[in-house]
Amino acid sequence: MKKPTPLSGFPEWLPGDRIVEQYVLDRLRSTFELHGFASIETRAVEPLEQLLAKGETDKEIYLLRRLQADPTAAEPSAGDLGLHFDLTVPFARYVLENSGRLRFPFRRYQIQRAWRGERPQEGRYREFTQADIDVVNRGELAFHYEVELPLVVADALSGLGLPPIRIQTNNRKIAEGFYRGLEIKDVQAVLRTVDKLDKIGPARVRAALVETAGCTPAQADACLALADIASPDASFADRVRALGVTDPLLDEGLEELTRVVETAAEDAPGLLVADMRIARGLDYYTGTVYETVLTGHEDLGSICSGGRYDALATETSADGKTTSYPGVGLSVGVTRLLGRIVGRRLLTASREVPTCVLVALPNEDARRDCMRIAAALRRRGIATEVAPEASKYGKQIKFADRRGIPYVWFPQAGGGEVRDLRSGEQRPADPETWTPPEEDLRPRIVEGAV
Amino acid sequence: MKKPTPLSGFPEWLPGDRIVEQYVLDRLRSTFELHGFASIETRAVEPLEQLLAKGETDKEIYLLRRLQADPTAAEPSAGDLGLHFDLTVPFARYVLENSGRLRFPFRRYQIQRAWRGERPQEGRYREFTQADIDVVNRGELAFHYEVELPLVVADALSGLGLPPIRIQTNNRKIAEGFYRGLEIKDVQAVLRTVDKLDKIGPARVRAALVETAGCTPAQADACLALADIASPDASFADRVRALGVTDPLLDEGLEELTRVVETAAEDAPGLLVADMRIARGLDYYTGTVYETVLTGHEDLGSICSGGRYDALATETSADGKTTSYPGVGLSVGVTRLLGRIVGRRLLTASREVPTCVLVALPNEDARRDCMRIAAALRRRGIATEVAPEASKYGKQIKFADRRGIPYVWFPQAGGGEVRDLRSGEQRPADPETWTPPEEDLRPRIVEGAV
């Protein structure tokens, strides 16, 4: 077989980088659990109709087809299975499917892969891992979760050894209320157009607002003026009000966003910024929306996005009664983050194997005894392997050293001696009692390259 | 939207059962790491030619097709992407692709989902999680790994609170050498036929051996006599030799299997049984093969299978030089195991949320103070959430109790009081110092239903 080559958009990590990924995932998981979020996983597939019902139909979906299926049945149909493109749509389906067996408000986290058949580029993948938290309730969802959830994510992403994050926040009610106050007719079209600001710039957005979104030049200018407002404190609200547009929904949005920004400023100054330009492409958001940049890596785009959604999961019972399950959630783009961490060596592992001790093998007949020494060390939580072959000790030491294994155990009658490969120090030791320093037990994560 | 219904073959767990799954996965991971196996993950997809090159072509593969692709290009082609049906084939590809960047022998574990478009039934899923360990070397792979790897899996599966496992072991060289010694011509056809013993019984296997596999009646009887031999110790070898067939490959296989069985019998009596009936469907195995049953749940089939493979990963360089990467590995069928654990309530979680403490909310204005109490507890590793609303304390206590949250914190000036919901005991406590007993920190896993 020829040497296989990587598939563009389907990243894979070498063992050392996978240790960094595990470190990030473990940290996300443990922080989410500390905040009382329960883990769930959903199947990788949803019926096509489910995937298409939630907006974002411009995303390329991968459909499944069985190899031995009839190839003439080529047109996609509603019941066909496709790979999920995010974790929010499957979560909404899971909530509806299990609504009688879950307790609400339901706090869940979900760390899984998702797939999109997009053109790959830096930060965009065809297969990627997301780490989501959401709170969903039956009926009504209290506003305070819109304040709490970005703080949970900030807690999870801090302490990793990465640059600080900045969460850019907006509220859908502000733009919608503002546009309504301006008597703009096609609010969705204007939202979609303003969302292109970063891509095409204000001049072209203004032209598009007038030419295709039905705005007057004065309306277009007001929309651009709104999008230009940002502040790390509550001052944005006064600046929006100074534009002279009034609407009850606008007021509600300004009040909510002020609460989000003020709470965050007290507990985590500098973390959160109100930014009227943030829109989020998905059209299911109805309240606060979030995007997150890694300071100094703004070119990477958002590494954690989300928002409040009121109508993503709604069920209609047999007698026509409708129940809503509103929610709010954020999704960490783990693969996007890892791509940057690995690409720039922001974090590296102190070794590429979990092994803490290599038991050297004096001769092949001693393997059973060496396996017993290894078992004794493992019983006390020390990751240990026995040398692959009874080569010269120099070669066995090199085997450990190349992998970053810190200790080599030389078996002798009644125990043996253990050498710290970094200091060269070698001492008699008993496998039933010897313990390495805590920091050597597992690979350490180091900022910058080792 | 109507209530969604489950998709057959795509299992999902409720939060409490997911805690049991996490417990099993954590235990597998930590044991694999204690034995020095490094984690990798591979992409979910492989080119179709890769998936078809490794035997097992009777498995239904799911191919991917982009929703917006041309539907007239309906015939599958070699470069089409399909979801992997196991983790061994992608691992072999990963080894070849990264051979210059990995260190050999390479010990890796891999815990991921795989997909097969089969008809679902108990223990058979369309989407399932596997937990694999393999050791692969460049050139030659020492035999001792065939002894070591089943012991690693046994270590990982013990101590979970499940019934003991029994690993049924055979060696491909025994059957092949035996058939060769009998002068059977189509060894593969005979292997495939004998593999059906459990399904169709000895009489029909005997008939098929004669009618379709080209055996004489005497050869067929000898094959059935071989398949009938099993022993928990090395005595199987004498019984095979007593059948009077001689062949060098047969001798090699008997010697190897004897070493596997004898080593295991010393360290873990009763764990391993030599069984001449075990063949394993996949045709890439070349040495020891393994199947594993959970005692008392033999009807479930094998929960962990694998074997030695010498030719799964072979690369040919530009100058025509061939390098082999022989390996040995076992794969735990996590979803099959979980399906039984969940279905029979063999293990359950003591609570369905990670939360250890619910901070009660006296009124909505106190939320910020309550969040600070929660943060203080979390800083010391105590999973805490604040009550969703300032309802009557009785209702808040019920909220905690229903989820199995063991403690409720009642905030007061200067700290508060904490109540153990099980004993009803309530005491003054300081969020900076109060600590619950270790066993309450996380959900416990209990044998049988709670």
Boltz contact constraints between the chains, C-beta under 6 A:
constraints:
  - contact:
      token1: [A, 1]
      token2: [B, 314]
      max_distance: 6.0
  - contact:
      token1: [A, 1]
      token2: [B, 315]
      max_distance: 6.0
  - contact:
      token1: [A, 3]
      token2: [B, 96]
      max_distance: 6.0
  - contact:
      token1: [A, 3]
      token2: [B, 315]
      max_distance: 6.0
  - contact:
      token1: [A, 4]
      token2: [B, 93]
      max_distance: 6.0
  - contact:
      token1: [A, 4]
      token2: [B, 96]
      max_distance: 6.0
  - contact:
      token1: [A, 4]
      token2: [B, 97]
      max_distance: 6.0
  - contact:
      token1: [A, 10]
      token2: [B, 43]
      max_distance: 6.0
  - contact:
      token1: [A, 12]
      token2: [B, 42]
      max_distance: 6.0
  - contact:
      token1: [A, 12]
      token2: [B, 43]
      max_distance: 6.0
  - contact:
      token1: [A, 14]
      token2: [B, 101]
      max_distance: 6.0
  - contact:
      token1: [A, 15]
      token2: [B, 38]
      max_distance: 6.0
  - contact:
      token1: [A, 15]
      token2: [B, 40]
      max_distance: 6.0
  - contact:
      token1: [A, 18]
      token2: [B, 39]
      max_distance: 6.0
  - contact:
      token1: [A, 18]
      token2: [B, 40]
      max_distance: 6.0
  - contact:
      token1: [A, 33]
      token2: [B, 354]
      max_distance: 6.0
  - contact:
      token1: [A, 33]
      token2: [B, 383]
      max_distance: 6.0
  - contact:
      token1: [A, 34]
      token2: [B, 378]
      max_distance: 6.0
  - contact:
      token1: [A, 34]
      token2: [B, 383]
      max_distance: 6.0
  - contact:
      token1: [A, 36]
      token2: [B, 355]
      max_distance: 6.0
  - contact:
      token1: [A, 36]
      token2: [B, 383]
      max_distance: 6.0
  - contact:
      token1: [A, 36]
      token2: [B, 385]
      max_distance: 6.0
  - contact:
      token1: [A, 38]
      token2: [B, 15]
      max_distance: 6.0
  - contact:
      token1: [A, 38]
      token2: [B, 353]
      max_distance: 6.0
  - contact:
      token1: [A, 39]
      token2: [B, 18]
      max_distance: 6.0
  - contact:
      token1: [A, 40]
      token2: [B, 15]
      max_distance: 6.0
  - contact:
      token1: [A, 40]
      token2: [B, 18]
      max_distance: 6.0
  - contact:
      token1: [A, 42]
      token2: [B, 12]
      max_distance: 6.0
  - contact:
      token1: [A, 43]
      token2: [B, 10]
      max_distance: 6.0
  - contact:
      token1: [A, 43]
      token2: [B, 12]
      max_distance: 6.0
  - contact:
      token1: [A, 43]
      token2: [B, 127]
      max_distance: 6.0
  - contact:
      token1: [A, 60]
      token2: [B, 66]
      max_distance: 6.0
  - contact:
      token1: [A, 61]
      token2: [B, 67]
      max_distance: 6.0
  - contact:
      token1: [A, 62]
      token2: [B, 64]
      max_distance: 6.0
  - contact:
      token1: [A, 63]
      token2: [B, 65]
      max_distance: 6.0
  - contact:
      token1: [A, 63]
      token2: [B, 67]
      max_distance: 6.0
  - contact:
      token1: [A, 64]
      token2: [B, 62]
      max_distance: 6.0
  - contact:
      token1: [A, 65]
      token2: [B, 63]
      max_distance: 6.0
  - contact:
      token1: [A, 65]
      token2: [B, 65]
      max_distance: 6.0
  - contact:
      token1: [A, 66]
      token2: [B, 60]
      max_distance: 6.0
  - contact:
      token1: [A, 66]
      token2: [B, 117]
      max_distance: 6.0
  - contact:
      token1: [A, 67]
      token2: [B, 61]
      max_distance: 6.0
  - contact:
      token1: [A, 67]
      token2: [B, 63]
      max_distance: 6.0
  - contact:
      token1: [A, 71]
      token2: [B, 74]
      max_distance: 6.0
  - contact:
      token1: [A, 71]
      token2: [B, 75]
      max_distance: 6.0
  - contact:
      token1: [A, 74]
      token2: [B, 71]
      max_distance: 6.0
  - contact:
      token1: [A, 74]
      token2: [B, 74]
      max_distance: 6.0
  - contact:
      token1: [A, 75]
      token2: [B, 71]
      max_distance: 6.0
  - contact:
      token1: [A, 93]
      token2: [B, 4]
      max_distance: 6.0
  - contact:
      token1: [A, 96]
      token2: [B, 3]
      max_distance: 6.0
  - contact:
      token1: [A, 96]
      token2: [B, 4]
      max_distance: 6.0
  - contact:
      token1: [A, 97]
      token2: [B, 4]
      max_distance: 6.0
  - contact:
      token1: [A, 101]
      token2: [B, 14]
      max_distance: 6.0
  - contact:
      token1: [A, 103]
      token2: [B, 403]
      max_distance: 6.0
  - contact:
      token1: [A, 105]
      token2: [B, 388]
      max_distance: 6.0
  - contact:
      token1: [A, 117]
      token2: [B, 66]
      max_distance: 6.0
  - contact:
      token1: [A, 127]
      token2: [B, 43]
      max_distance: 6.0
  - contact:
      token1: [A, 314]
      token2: [B, 1]
      max_distance: 6.0
  - contact:
      token1: [A, 315]
      token2: [B, 1]
      max_distance: 6.0
  - contact:
      token1: [A, 315]
      token2: [B, 3]
      max_distance: 6.0
  - contact:
      token1: [A, 353]
      token2: [B, 38]
      max_distance: 6.0
  - contact:
      token1: [A, 354]
      token2: [B, 33]
      max_distance: 6.0
  - contact:
      token1: [A, 355]
      token2: [B, 36]
      max_distance: 6.0
  - contact:
      token1: [A, 378]
      token2: [B, 34]
      max_distance: 6.0
  - contact:
      token1: [A, 383]
      token2: [B, 33]
      max_distance: 6.0
  - contact:
      token1: [A, 383]
      token2: [B, 34]
      max_distance: 6.0
  - contact:
      token1: [A, 383]
      token2: [B, 36]
      max_distance: 6.0
  - contact:
      token1: [A, 385]
      token2: [B, 36]
      max_distance: 6.0
  - contact:
      token1: [A, 388]
      token2: [B, 105]
      max_distance: 6.0
